[in-house]
Amino acid sequence: MEKTILITGSNGLLGQKLIYNLLERNKKSPDWKIIATSKGENRILEKNGYTYLSLDITNREEVIATFVKYHPDVLINTAAMTNVDACESDRMEAKRLNVDAVKYLIEGINEAAEKNPMVNTHFIQLSTDFIFDGENGPYAEDAKPNPLSYYAETKLKAEELLESTFLKWAILRTIIVYGIVDGMSRSNVVLWAKDSLERKQKINVVDDQFRSPTLAEDLAEGCVLCAERKATGIFHMSGKDQMSILELVYRVADFWKLNKDLITAVKSETIKQPAKRPARTGFIIEKAKRVLGYDPHSFEEGLAILDEQLKK
Ligand SMILES: NC(=O)c1ccc[n+]([C@@H]2O[C@H](COP(=O)([O-])OP(=O)(O)OC[C@H]3O[C@@H](n4cnc5c(N)ncnc54)[C@H](OP(=O)(O)O)[C@@H]3O)[C@@H](O)[C@H]2O)c1
């Protein structure tokens, strides 16, 4: 039987990849009634095969009315204030979008369930490696969080909100998501490095922060696997390679044969960023592999996929 899946933030990097992933799945077997929602106009080039609703998730009434009307089997909440430094300087907005809106989504699901208890919405929430302090990554799901920035605090608060409900929930934590979609509102480290080096611009890159970059397609696949398998609990979903940001940028330069002399290694403390970043994250992704069949590409395979998309 067809199930309804509602995506928030569908204009974003993960949001768009999710819509395309679900559309591809529906070609093989039409399992999903897809509802894409984001703030403002739809920026996905493909307009067929799903319903688009303009939905600002910080608007409580709108959120509740949408859930009562559509009562989805699955919600994937990708919408968030994702700019870590902006969250530090505009804390009110960060709380509104990353915490209060999650409350409204929970309320929306609860109100919809009062009207029709037969549907038990599976709430899948995206979270981040930044909830950890980076003292001893890579991290497993049960490691102790210790957020260093306000962004991280809000994302952890959202996790706690979900954990305190009686809903069917899953929290998928991820790390530096890279990829390209239509009408992007913000870039990512891979595109930034490639673009800067192509324009022969000198760049400073930190060599004391370690991450496992995640291809947006892999994360979208992981989210859909979680929905299909009705999995609950916390899952770590990143790429499988851990590297410093400097190494990441070198590997981007190597892949596109760009001039590495333009890259200068610097320490985090020398670049003035409003939000503090964890030094070493990275995830142990065995649980997602075992329970969900999550199987991410290597970093270079991910770059090759991105390269194909850029050529189109
Ligand atoms: N990207 C990363 O490196 C990373 C790392 C760790 C965790 N995550 C988490 O993964 C999730 C997805 O990230 P992403 O990279 O796909 O983010 P993204 O590209 O910034 O997408 C977020 C989307 O949410 C939309 N949005 C903003 N305010 C909204 C509102 N009030 N109502 C509805 N939609 C709103 C944005 O719209 P506009 O495009 O119009 O602004 C944007 O399209 C987030 O929860 C993030 O915290 C991301």
The ligand as a Gaussian input file, in Angstrom:
#p B3LYP/6-31G(d) Opt

LIG

0 1
 N       25.247000      20.202000       5.609000
 C       26.016000      19.654000       6.531000
 O       27.232000      19.661000       6.416000
 C       25.397000      19.004000       7.734000
 C       26.227000      18.431000       8.701000
 C       25.648000      17.834000       9.807000
 C       24.267000      17.832000       9.952000
 N       23.490000      18.406000       9.002000
 C       22.032000      18.401000       9.197000
 O       21.427000      17.810000       8.059000
 C       20.198000      18.452000       7.768000
 C       20.127000      18.826000       6.300000
 O       21.200000      19.687000       5.979000
 P       21.359000      20.353000       4.540000
 O       22.798000      20.430000       4.265000
 O       20.452000      19.698000       3.573000
 O       20.834000      21.820000       4.858000
 P       20.432000      22.979000       3.859000
 O       20.939000      22.720000       2.499000
 O       20.759000      24.262000       4.544000
 O       18.844000      22.793000       3.808000
 C       17.974000      23.223000       4.804000
 C       16.721000      23.680000       4.108000
 O       15.783000      24.128000       5.084000
 C       15.101000      25.232000       4.543000
 N       14.527000      26.071000       5.568000
 C       15.131000      27.090000       6.231000
 N       14.265000      27.645000       7.087000
 C       13.100000      26.980000       6.944000
 C       11.818000      27.104000       7.539000
 N       11.575000      28.035000       8.482000
 N       10.844000      26.251000       7.151000
 C       11.073000      25.321000       6.223000
 N       12.256000      25.156000       5.607000
 C       13.259000      25.982000       5.976000
 C       16.174000      25.978000       3.789000
 O       15.556000      26.846000       2.860000
 P       16.398000      27.876000       1.947000
 O       17.208000      27.011000       1.036000
 O       15.336000      28.634000       1.231000
 O       17.213000      28.671000       2.899000
 C       16.965000      24.866000       3.164000
 O       16.467000      24.569000       1.885000
 C       20.070000      19.604000       8.756000
 O       19.236000      19.220000       9.808000
 C       21.475000      19.811000       9.274000
 O       21.481000      20.309000      10.591000
 C       24.022000      18.982000       7.899000

